[in-house]
Amino acid sequence: MRRTVTLLTLMAAVAAVCLAADAKAGKVSYDKSCKSCHGADGTPNPAIAKMMKVEMKDLKSPEVQGMSDADIKGIIVNGKGKMPKVAAVTGGAADDVVAYVKSLK
């Protein structure tokens, strides 16, 4: 019984590592689909913010960094306010972008 529990625990750990979001892959998607508005380092592009007449949040801010992964992913795939959904970033790629955004701390 102990051996079975140990084996199942090990399998779960391996699965978690294999399924974990990849911040490096997220940077690639971010650079293609997000960087023009949110800047290379998460600092908003002031010209875009002015044009859209919005206050864009710095992605490094405690407010954004304090959001759950699910909330950030929801904004990416559904949009929020004047930000449209990012059609080019879906599924696992959205998880990767979330991991990249969280790495900007």
C-alpha positions in Angstrom: 0.0 0.0 0.0 2.8 2.4 0.9 4.5 1.7 -2.4 1.3 2.4 -4.3 0.8 5.7 -2.6 4.5 6.7 -3.2 4.2 5.7 -6.9 1.0 7.8 -7.3 2.5 10.8 -5.6 5.5 10.6 -7.8 3.3 10.3 -10.9 1.3 13.3 -9.9 4.5 15.3 -9.4 5.8 14.4 -12.8 2.4 15.2 -14.4 2.4 18.6 -12.7 5.9 19.4 -14.0 5.0 18.3 -17.5 1.8 20.3 -17.6 3.2 23.4 -16.0 3.0 26.6 -18.0 6.2 27.7 -19.8 7.2 31.3 -19.2 9.8 31.2 -22.1 7.1 30.1 -24.5 4.8 32.7 -23.0 7.3 35.4 -23.8 7.3 34.4 -27.4 3.5 34.7 -27.5 3.5 37.9 -25.5 6.1 39.5 -27.8 3.9 38.7 -30.8 0.5 39.6 -29.4 0.8 41.8 -26.3 4.1 43.8 -26.4 2.8 46.6 -28.7 0.4 47.7 -26.1 1.8 46.4 -22.8 5.5 47.0 -23.6 8.4 44.6 -23.6 8.7 44.6 -19.8 5.0 45.1 -19.0 5.1 48.9 -18.9 2.2 50.2 -20.8 2.7 52.0 -24.1 1.6 55.6 -23.3 0.7 56.3 -27.0 -1.7 53.4 -27.1 -3.2 54.3 -23.7 -3.7 57.9 -24.8 -5.2 56.8 -28.2 -7.6 54.4 -26.5 -8.3 56.9 -23.6 -7.6 54.3 -20.9 -5.3 53.9 -18.0 -3.4 50.8 -18.6 -1.9 48.9 -15.7 1.7 48.1 -15.5 1.9 44.3 -15.6 4.6 44.4 -12.9 2.3 46.3 -10.5 1.2 44.6 -7.2 -2.4 44.9 -8.4 -1.7 42.8 -11.5 0.8 40.5 -9.9 -1.8 39.8 -7.1 -4.4 38.6 -9.6 -5.0 34.9 -9.8 -3.7 33.0 -12.9 -7.3 32.3 -13.8 -8.2 36.0 -13.7 -5.3 37.0 -15.9 -6.0 34.2 -18.4 -9.7 35.3 -18.5 -8.6 38.8 -19.5 -6.4 37.4 -22.2 -9.0 35.0 -23.7 -12.1 37.1 -23.1 -10.9 40.7 -23.0 -11.8 43.4 -20.5 -13.1 46.9 -21.0 -11.6 48.3 -24.1 -9.0 45.5 -24.3 -10.3 42.9 -26.8 -9.7 39.2 -26.4 -6.3 38.1 -27.8 -7.5 35.7 -30.5 -4.0 34.5 -31.3 -3.4 33.4 -27.7 -5.6 30.5 -26.6 -5.5 27.3 -24.5 -2.0 26.4 -23.4 -0.5 29.5 -25.0 -2.6 31.6 -22.7 -1.3 29.7 -19.7 2.2 30.3 -20.9 1.6 34.1 -21.3 0.2 34.1 -17.7 3.4 32.4 -16.5 5.4 35.1 -18.4 3.4 37.9 -16.9 3.9 36.5 -13.4 7.6 36.3 -14.1 7.8 40.1 -14.6 7.7 40.7 -10.8 
